[in-house]
Each structure stands twice: as C-alpha cells, then as structure tokens.
Amino acid sequence: MAVFPVFLSIVFVVRDQSIQIESLLAEAEARVSSLVSDYELIIVDNASEDESVAILKKLTGEQGLPNLQVYALTKDVDADTAAWVGLENALGDFVAVIDPLADDIGFLPEMLDSAVSGADVVFATNEQRAPQNLAYRMAYSAFNRLYTWFNGIHLAKEAPQYRVLSKRVVNFILQHPQPAVTYRHLPATGGFARVNLNYSAMPKSVQKKRLRESIDRGIRLLVSTTNAPMRLVTSLSLFGAVANVIYSIYVIAIGLVKTDVAPGWVSLSLQQSGMFFLISLVLLVLGEYILQMASLSNEGPLYHVGQEFTSARMTRREKLNIEEVAAALAVTSALDREHVA
C-alpha cells in the first residue's frame, strides 16, 4: 500500500461505546499509521453515559495509543454538530469524518487517493445500510425529496456523512456564522472539486435512529440552509389572496346572473374552511421559520467541551526530536573533525 505524504486528521464521533472503543481505535491506528506520513485521531465523545471517557483517558496515557485528541461534550448533540467539534480542531491537510460503527475505514485509501489527486471534497456512500422501521424510512424519503426540491441536491446520496475534506474547505465553512449547521451541505454546494464514491461493506453495528430527533434535525436543516420556506410562505399567501379575489368575482357573478340564489350556507362554509386551511398552513411554515431564526440568534453555543485531553505520545514530536538529535550529532561530529584537524 502506498504511503500518502500528507498529514491526515480523522474525526470519530462516539457515544456509549465503551465496549468497542478501544478495539475500534486500535484498528484505526494500525490502518492509518501505514497509510499516511503523519496523522491524528480526533475522538468526540457525545456525552456518553457509560465508561467511555475513562477508557479514552487511559488510551491517551503513556501506555496508550499515540496521536489521540479527545473532546468530551457535556450534552448530547446531533451527529453533524459533534463532527464539527472535531473538524474545527483538526490540524491535518485533509480531514476524514468517519462513523466508526457504520463506515468502513478500509475504504479510506481510495478516498484519500482522490483527495490527493485534486478533489477538495470526497464523499463515500455505503450501499449496505442498517435496517430501519417503516416510519423512519417514510420520513427519510420525504425529507430527501423536500431537500432536493429546495436545494437541488440529494443530501443522503450527494453529501453523505462519510467524507474527506481538504483544509481549504474547512476554512471556508469556518467563515459562515453557523458552521456546525451548514457543515453538512456546504462541501457539496460550495463549488469545490468534488468526487462521490460508492462501496459495499456490512456496518459493524445496527444503529436504530430515533424518529423524533431525526425530524427535528431535518426541519432544522431545511429552514437554516435555504430561503425556500419563506418563498413557500409568500407563495401560499399570494395563492390565498388570488383565491379570495376569484371567489369574490364568482360571488358577484352569481348574484348578478341568478335571481333565485339559495342561502349561502354551503358557499360560505367552503370559503371559511378553505381560507382557514391556507392561513393555518402559512402560519405553520412561518412559525417554524421564525422559531429557527430566533434559536440561531438567541441561544448559546450548540455544544460545550467539558473535558479535553491529548495522547502522551505524539509521533510528530518524536520525529522532531529524532531530527533535532540527528542534527545535534552532525554538528558535534563536524566540530570534532575540525578539532582533530
């Protein structure tokens, strides 16, 4: 396997994986250490309630794994926000975001090859997915259709969570006011050189998605990444206004043409039900939009790092020490030769 002459940062988001975390990181370290010239593993613990943080502390000790950066969050956040914690603290030329239970780290060489060849953004889609219940699949399909309609990209297929980004893309996302929100779609819509790859691998674990949290996250993405919801509000308002004008003309025409007009109970009921339906729909969309805008402007940071610790062993420092010692020995040897001469 070819060694890529780059500094690679790998971001793992974990939660309540104390049983698997040590073996997952050991496998990652073994694969990556022979893949690139330098690397770091950034682990974001998403407010685990088990012994994950204690195990991670042990792994950063003298007898643990090298090149670990650990960020332990104080509260559970969505996967994109947790991934951004690692991304904004990454130092590498390229940053890979990997779900250790769903994504295959063995496919990373193909992704890195595309990145080194000139792609700023490399996405990888696993053709094998963990099974979900019917309600989740229906909501998932509806969200992706809406997002494609609003933004022109299929988020799940064209911007999956398994990705490799260049430092240039990370710096671009950092310029946005809410990078943790826009991180998911900006690499696909920012105009960077992009490659989408597919692979097939069985996920290490079946992760059941929580429908309510997924719906909240989907609404948040929809209203925060496009102005389409407000366009929908204005379109519905315009439609309601035009419908009212047409109905008024209809009523006037009936009054002029017909002499035996029956009591207008049916027409009045249809008008009231139709208008109230449109008003309710407008208020629903407008309320969601205003709620999201208020949350972005009023709430505090989306996450808080409660603990942060680093490996006692860093291969970059070890390499620097070796180079410094070699240089010092070379200088000493040269001085000795001059003294003898």
SEBA-457810 format. One record per residue (C-alpha): residue number from 1; residue in three letters; x, y, z. Coordinates in steps of 0.1 Angstrom, whole numbers. Layout:
residues N
+-----+-----+-------+-------+-------+
!   n ! res !    c1 !    c2 !    c3 !
+-----+-----+-------+-------+-------+
! NUM ! ALA !     X !     Y !     Z !
...
+-----+-----+-------+-------+-------+
end
This chain:
residues 341
+-----+-----+-------+-------+-------+
!   n ! res !    c1 !    c2 !    c3 !
+-----+-----+-------+-------+-------+
!   1 ! MET !     0 !     0 !     0 !
!   2 ! ALA !    13 !    34 !   -10 !
!   3 ! VAL !    21 !    59 !    18 !
!   4 ! PHE !     5 !    93 !    11 !
!   5 ! PRO !    28 !   122 !    20 !
!   6 ! VAL !     1 !   142 !    39 !
!   7 ! PHE !   -10 !   149 !    74 !
!   8 ! LEU !   -44 !   133 !    79 !
!   9 ! SER !   -69 !   141 !   107 !
!  10 ! ILE !   -96 !   115 !   113 !
!  11 ! VAL !  -127 !   125 !   133 !
!  12 ! PHE !  -147 !    98 !   152 !
!  13 ! VAL !  -179 !   106 !   169 !
!  14 ! VAL !  -187 !    81 !   197 !
!  15 ! ARG !  -214 !    77 !   223 !
!  16 ! ASP !  -218 !    49 !   249 !
!  17 ! GLN !  -193 !    26 !   231 !
!  18 ! SER !  -171 !    17 !   260 !
!  19 ! ILE !  -170 !   -20 !   250 !
!  20 ! GLN !  -159 !   -13 !   214 !
!  21 ! ILE !  -140 !    19 !   216 !
!  22 ! GLU !  -105 !     5 !   224 !
!  23 ! SER !  -106 !   -21 !   196 !
!  24 ! LEU !  -120 !     5 !   171 !
!  25 ! LEU !   -93 !    30 !   178 !
!  26 ! ALA !   -66 !     3 !   177 !
!  27 ! GLU !   -78 !    -8 !   143 !
!  28 ! ALA !   -79 !    28 !   131 !
!  29 ! GLU !   -44 !    35 !   144 !
!  30 ! ALA !   -30 !     3 !   127 !
!  31 ! ARG !   -45 !    12 !    94 !
!  32 ! VAL !   -37 !    49 !    93 !
!  33 ! SER !    -2 !    47 !   106 !
!  34 ! SER !     9 !    28 !    75 !
!  35 ! LEU !   -13 !    49 !    51 !
!  36 ! VAL !     0 !    85 !    56 !
!  37 ! SER !    32 !   101 !    67 !
!  38 ! ASP !    15 !   117 !    97 !
!  39 ! TYR !   -19 !   116 !   113 !
!  40 ! GLU !   -40 !   124 !   143 !
!  41 ! LEU !   -72 !   107 !   156 !
!  42 ! ILE !   -98 !   131 !   170 !
!  43 ! ILE !  -124 !   115 !   191 !
!  44 ! VAL !  -155 !   134 !   200 !
!  45 ! ASP !  -174 !   118 !   229 !
!  46 ! ASN !  -210 !   128 !   225 !
!  47 ! ALA !  -219 !   129 !   262 !
!  48 ! SER !  -215 !    92 !   269 !
!  49 ! GLU !  -232 !    78 !   300 !
!  50 ! ASP !  -210 !    47 !   303 !
!  51 ! GLU !  -173 !    44 !   309 !
!  52 ! SER !  -162 !    57 !   275 !
!  53 ! VAL !  -145 !    89 !   288 !
!  54 ! ALA !  -125 !    69 !   314 !
!  55 ! ILE !  -113 !    45 !   287 !
!  56 ! LEU !  -103 !    73 !   264 !
!  57 ! LYS !   -83 !    89 !   292 !
!  58 ! LYS !   -65 !    56 !   297 !
!  59 ! LEU !   -58 !    53 !   259 !
!  60 ! THR !   -41 !    88 !   260 !
!  61 ! GLY !   -17 !    77 !   287 !
!  62 ! GLU !    20 !    66 !   283 !
!  63 ! GLN !    10 !    30 !   275 !
!  64 ! GLY !   -19 !    40 !   253 !
!  65 ! LEU !   -23 !    50 !   216 !
!  66 ! PRO !    -3 !    78 !   200 !
!  67 ! ASN !   -18 !   109 !   183 !
!  68 ! LEU !   -52 !   109 !   201 !
!  69 ! GLN !   -71 !   142 !   206 !
!  70 ! VAL !  -102 !   137 !   228 !
!  71 ! TYR !  -131 !   161 !   232 !
!  72 ! ALA !  -158 !   151 !   257 !
!  73 ! LEU !  -191 !   170 !   253 !
!  74 ! THR !  -213 !   179 !   283 !
!  75 ! LYS !  -246 !   173 !   264 !
!  76 ! ASP !  -258 !   151 !   236 !
!  77 ! VAL !  -259 !   169 !   203 !
!  78 ! ASP !  -267 !   158 !   167 !
!  79 ! ALA !  -241 !   139 !   147 !
!  80 ! ASP !  -232 !   169 !   125 !
!  81 ! THR !  -226 !   193 !   154 !
!  82 ! ALA !  -205 !   166 !   171 !
!  83 ! ALA !  -185 !   160 !   139 !
!  84 ! TRP !  -179 !   198 !   136 !
!  85 ! VAL !  -163 !   199 !   171 !
!  86 ! GLY !  -136 !   176 !   157 !
!  87 ! LEU !  -133 !   194 !   123 !
!  88 ! GLU !  -127 !   228 !   137 !
!  89 ! ASN !   -99 !   214 !   160 !
!  90 ! ALA !   -82 !   194 !   132 !
!  91 ! LEU !   -47 !   203 !   121 !
!  92 ! GLY !   -43 !   180 !    91 !
!  93 ! ASP !   -40 !   188 !    54 !
!  94 ! PHE !   -71 !   166 !    50 !
!  95 ! VAL !   -98 !   157 !    75 !
!  96 ! ALA !  -118 !   125 !    73 !
!  97 ! VAL !  -151 !   122 !    92 !
!  98 ! ILE !  -160 !    86 !   100 !
!  99 ! ASP !  -188 !    69 !   119 !
! 100 ! PRO !  -168 !    40 !   134 !
! 101 ! LEU !  -198 !    17 !   135 !
! 102 ! ALA !  -214 !    25 !   101 !
! 103 ! ASP !  -185 !    35 !    79 !
! 104 ! ASP !  -157 !    12 !    66 !
! 105 ! ILE !  -123 !    27 !    74 !
! 106 ! GLY !  -108 !     2 !    49 !
! 107 ! PHE !  -122 !    23 !    21 !
! 108 ! LEU !  -102 !    54 !    32 !
! 109 ! PRO !   -72 !    47 !     9 !
! 110 ! GLU !   -95 !    51 !   -22 !
! 111 ! MET !  -110 !    83 !    -8 !
! 112 ! LEU !   -76 !    97 !     1 !
! 113 ! ASP !   -62 !    89 !   -34 !
! 114 ! SER !   -90 !   110 !   -49 !
! 115 ! ALA !   -83 !   138 !   -24 !
! 116 ! VAL !   -45 !   138 !   -31 !
! 117 ! SER !   -53 !   138 !   -68 !
! 118 ! GLY !   -70 !   171 !   -66 !
! 119 ! ALA !  -105 !   167 !   -51 !
! 120 ! ASP !  -112 !   191 !   -22 !
! 121 ! VAL !  -143 !   170 !   -12 !
! 122 ! VAL !  -146 !   132 !   -14 !
! 123 ! PHE !  -179 !   116 !    -3 !
! 124 ! ALA !  -183 !    78 !     2 !
! 125 ! THR !  -217 !    61 !     3 !
! 126 ! ASN !  -221 !    26 !    17 !
! 127 ! GLU !  -246 !     6 !    -4 !
! 128 ! GLN !  -254 !   -16 !    27 !
! 129 ! ARG !  -274 !     3 !    53 !
! 130 ! ALA !  -287 !    -7 !    87 !
! 131 ! PRO !  -324 !   -16 !    86 !
! 132 ! GLN !  -348 !     9 !   100 !
! 133 ! ASN !  -385 !     8 !   107 !
! 134 ! LEU !  -412 !    19 !    82 !
! 135 ! ALA !  -420 !    52 !    98 !
! 136 ! TYR !  -383 !    63 !    97 !
! 137 ! ARG !  -379 !    52 !    61 !
! 138 ! MET !  -410 !    72 !    51 !
! 139 ! ALA !  -398 !   103 !    69 !
! 140 ! TYR !  -363 !    98 !    55 !
! 141 ! SER !  -377 !    96 !    19 !
! 142 ! ALA !  -399 !   127 !    24 !
! 143 ! PHE !  -371 !   148 !    38 !
! 144 ! ASN !  -347 !   140 !    10 !
! 145 ! ARG !  -373 !   148 !   -16 !
! 146 ! LEU !  -381 !   181 !     0 !
! 147 ! TYR !  -344 !   189 !     4 !
! 148 ! THR !  -337 !   180 !   -32 !
! 149 ! TRP !  -366 !   203 !   -43 !
! 150 ! PHE !  -354 !   232 !   -22 !
! 151 ! ASN !  -316 !   229 !   -26 !
! 152 ! GLY !  -311 !   209 !   -58 !
! 153 ! ILE !  -290 !   181 !   -42 !
! 154 ! HIS !  -300 !   148 !   -26 !
! 155 ! LEU !  -284 !   151 !     8 !
! 156 ! ALA !  -281 !   114 !    15 !
! 157 ! LYS !  -266 !   104 !   -19 !
! 158 ! GLU !  -246 !   135 !   -28 !
! 159 ! ALA !  -234 !   146 !     6 !
! 160 ! PRO !  -232 !   116 !    29 !
! 161 ! GLN !  -216 !   119 !    63 !
! 162 ! TYR !  -186 !    97 !    54 !
! 163 ! ARG !  -163 !   123 !    38 !
! 164 ! VAL !  -127 !   136 !    34 !
! 165 ! LEU !  -123 !   174 !    32 !
! 166 ! SER !   -93 !   195 !    24 !
! 167 ! LYS !   -82 !   222 !    49 !
! 168 ! ARG !   -94 !   248 !    24 !
! 169 ! VAL !  -130 !   235 !    26 !
! 170 ! VAL !  -128 !   235 !    65 !
! 171 ! ASN !  -116 !   271 !    64 !
! 172 ! PHE !  -144 !   280 !    40 !
! 173 ! ILE !  -170 !   266 !    64 !
! 174 ! LEU !  -155 !   284 !    93 !
! 175 ! GLN !  -164 !   317 !    76 !
! 176 ! HIS !  -201 !   310 !    80 !
! 177 ! PRO !  -219 !   322 !   111 !
! 178 ! GLN !  -233 !   288 !   120 !
! 179 ! PRO !  -206 !   263 !   107 !
! 180 ! ALA !  -220 !   234 !   128 !
! 181 ! VAL !  -253 !   237 !   109 !
! 182 ! THR !  -240 !   244 !    74 !
! 183 ! TYR !  -212 !   218 !    76 !
! 184 ! ARG !  -234 !   190 !    63 !
! 185 ! HIS !  -243 !   206 !    29 !
! 186 ! LEU !  -217 !   233 !    22 !
! 187 ! PRO !  -190 !   209 !     9 !
! 188 ! ALA !  -214 !   197 !   -18 !
! 189 ! THR !  -228 !   232 !   -26 !
! 190 ! GLY !  -198 !   254 !   -22 !
! 191 ! GLY !  -184 !   249 !   -57 !
! 192 ! PHE !  -153 !   228 !   -47 !
! 193 ! ALA !  -139 !   200 !   -67 !
! 194 ! ARG !  -160 !   170 !   -56 !
! 195 ! VAL !  -159 !   132 !   -60 !
! 196 ! ASN !  -186 !   108 !   -50 !
! 197 ! LEU !  -176 !    72 !   -44 !
! 198 ! ASN !  -196 !    40 !   -36 !
! 199 ! TYR !  -186 !    10 !   -17 !
! 200 ! SER !  -202 !   -20 !    -1 !
! 201 ! ALA !  -195 !   -31 !    35 !
! 202 ! MET !  -215 !   -45 !    63 !
! 203 ! PRO !  -219 !   -20 !    92 !
! 204 ! LYS !  -202 !   -31 !   124 !
! 205 ! SER !  -233 !   -24 !   144 !
! 206 ! VAL !  -270 !   -18 !   137 !
! 207 ! GLN !  -279 !    17 !   149 !
! 208 ! LYS !  -316 !    24 !   153 !
! 209 ! LYS !  -324 !    60 !   145 !
! 210 ! ARG !  -348 !    80 !   167 !
! 211 ! LEU !  -376 !    93 !   146 !
! 212 ! ARG !  -384 !   124 !   167 !
! 213 ! GLU !  -348 !   136 !   168 !
! 214 ! SER !  -344 !   129 !   131 !
! 215 ! ILE !  -375 !   150 !   123 !
! 216 ! ASP !  -362 !   179 !   144 !
! 217 ! ARG !  -328 !   177 !   127 !
! 218 ! GLY !  -344 !   176 !    92 !
! 219 ! ILE !  -366 !   206 !    99 !
! 220 ! ARG !  -336 !   225 !   112 !
! 221 ! LEU !  -316 !   217 !    80 !
! 222 ! LEU !  -345 !   227 !    58 !
! 223 ! VAL !  -351 !   261 !    73 !
! 224 ! SER !  -315 !   270 !    80 !
! 225 ! THR !  -299 !   262 !    47 !
! 226 ! THR !  -323 !   278 !    22 !
! 227 ! ASN !  -348 !   306 !    18 !
! 228 ! ALA !  -373 !   283 !     2 !
! 229 ! PRO !  -395 !   281 !    33 !
! 230 ! MET !  -401 !   318 !    32 !
! 231 ! ARG !  -407 !   316 !    -5 !
! 232 ! LEU !  -433 !   290 !     2 !
! 233 ! VAL !  -449 !   313 !    27 !
! 234 ! THR !  -451 !   341 !     2 !
! 235 ! SER !  -464 !   318 !   -25 !
! 236 ! LEU !  -492 !   304 !    -3 !
! 237 ! SER !  -501 !   340 !     8 !
! 238 ! LEU !  -503 !   350 !   -28 !
! 239 ! PHE !  -524 !   320 !   -37 !
! 240 ! GLY !  -548 !   328 !    -9 !
! 241 ! ALA !  -551 !   364 !   -20 !
! 242 ! VAL !  -558 !   354 !   -56 !
! 243 ! ALA !  -582 !   327 !   -45 !
! 244 ! ASN !  -601 !   353 !   -24 !
! 245 ! VAL !  -603 !   377 !   -54 !
! 246 ! ILE !  -615 !   349 !   -77 !
! 247 ! TYR !  -641 !   338 !   -52 !
! 248 ! SER !  -653 !   374 !   -48 !
! 249 ! ILE !  -657 !   377 !   -86 !
! 250 ! TYR !  -676 !   344 !   -86 !
! 251 ! VAL !  -699 !   355 !   -58 !
! 252 ! ILE !  -707 !   388 !   -76 !
! 253 ! ALA !  -713 !   370 !  -109 !
! 254 ! ILE !  -737 !   346 !   -93 !
! 255 ! GLY !  -755 !   375 !   -76 !
! 256 ! LEU !  -759 !   393 !  -110 !
! 257 ! VAL !  -769 !   363 !  -131 !
! 258 ! LYS !  -790 !   342 !  -107 !
! 259 ! THR !  -823 !   355 !   -92 !
! 260 ! ASP !  -831 !   325 !   -71 !
! 261 ! VAL !  -799 !   323 !   -51 !
! 262 ! ALA !  -802 !   299 !   -22 !
! 263 ! PRO !  -790 !   307 !    12 !
! 264 ! GLY !  -752 !   308 !    10 !
! 265 ! TRP !  -745 !   283 !    37 !
! 266 ! VAL !  -726 !   259 !    15 !
! 267 ! SER !  -705 !   285 !    -2 !
! 268 ! LEU !  -698 !   303 !    30 !
! 269 ! SER !  -687 !   271 !    47 !
! 270 ! LEU !  -664 !   262 !    18 !
! 271 ! GLN !  -649 !   297 !    18 !
! 272 ! GLN !  -643 !   297 !    55 !
! 273 ! SER !  -628 !   262 !    55 !
! 274 ! GLY !  -606 !   269 !    25 !
! 275 ! MET !  -593 !   302 !    38 !
! 276 ! PHE !  -587 !   289 !    73 !
! 277 ! PHE !  -568 !   260 !    59 !
! 278 ! LEU !  -545 !   283 !    39 !
! 279 ! ILE !  -540 !   306 !    69 !
! 280 ! SER !  -531 !   277 !    91 !
! 281 ! LEU !  -506 !   263 !    66 !
! 282 ! VAL !  -490 !   297 !    62 !
! 283 ! LEU !  -487 !   302 !   100 !
! 284 ! LEU !  -472 !   267 !   104 !
! 285 ! VAL !  -444 !   273 !    79 !
! 286 ! LEU !  -438 !   309 !    91 !
! 287 ! GLY !  -438 !   297 !   127 !
! 288 ! GLU !  -412 !   271 !   120 !
! 289 ! TYR !  -390 !   296 !   101 !
! 290 ! ILE !  -393 !   323 !   128 !
! 291 ! LEU !  -386 !   297 !   155 !
! 292 ! GLN !  -354 !   286 !   138 !
! 293 ! MET !  -342 !   321 !   132 !
! 294 ! ALA !  -349 !   330 !   169 !
! 295 ! SER !  -330 !   300 !   181 !
! 296 ! LEU !  -299 !   309 !   159 !
! 297 ! SER !  -298 !   344 !   172 !
! 298 ! ASN !  -307 !   339 !   209 !
! 299 ! GLU !  -293 !   306 !   220 !
! 300 ! GLY !  -258 !   300 !   232 !
! 301 ! PRO !  -232 !   277 !   216 !
! 302 ! LEU !  -245 !   244 !   201 !
! 303 ! TYR !  -220 !   224 !   222 !
! 304 ! HIS !  -197 !   227 !   251 !
! 305 ! VAL !  -165 !   207 !   255 !
! 306 ! GLY !  -164 !   196 !   292 !
! 307 ! GLN !  -130 !   177 !   290 !
! 308 ! GLU !  -101 !   178 !   266 !
! 309 ! PHE !   -70 !   156 !   267 !
! 310 ! THR !   -43 !   145 !   244 !
! 311 ! SER !   -21 !   115 !   240 !
! 312 ! ALA !    11 !   115 !   260 !
! 313 ! ARG !    28 !   101 !   228 !
! 314 ! MET !    27 !   122 !   196 !
! 315 ! THR !    46 !   108 !   166 !
! 316 ! ARG !    51 !   143 !   153 !
! 317 ! ARG !    70 !   153 !   184 !
! 318 ! GLU !    90 !   121 !   183 !
! 319 ! LYS !   100 !   128 !   147 !
! 320 ! LEU !   110 !   163 !   156 !
! 321 ! ASN !   131 !   150 !   185 !
! 322 ! ILE !   149 !   125 !   163 !
! 323 ! GLU !   156 !   152 !   137 !
! 324 ! GLU !   169 !   175 !   164 !
! 325 ! VAL !   191 !   148 !   179 !
! 326 ! ALA !   205 !   139 !   145 !
! 327 ! ALA !   213 !   175 !   137 !
! 328 ! ALA !   230 !   180 !   170 !
! 329 ! LEU !   251 !   148 !   165 !
! 330 ! ALA !   260 !   160 !   130 !
! 331 ! VAL !   272 !   194 !   144 !
! 332 ! THR !   291 !   177 !   172 !
! 333 ! SER !   308 !   154 !   147 !
! 334 ! ALA !   318 !   183 !   124 !
! 335 ! LEU !   333 !   202 !   154 !
! 336 ! ASP !   352 !   171 !   165 !
! 337 ! ARG !   367 !   167 !   129 !
! 338 ! GLU !   377 !   203 !   129 !
! 339 ! HIS !   393 !   200 !   163 !
! 340 ! VAL !   413 !   169 !   152 !
! 341 ! ALA !   424 !   187 !   121 !
+-----+-----+-------+-------+-------+
end
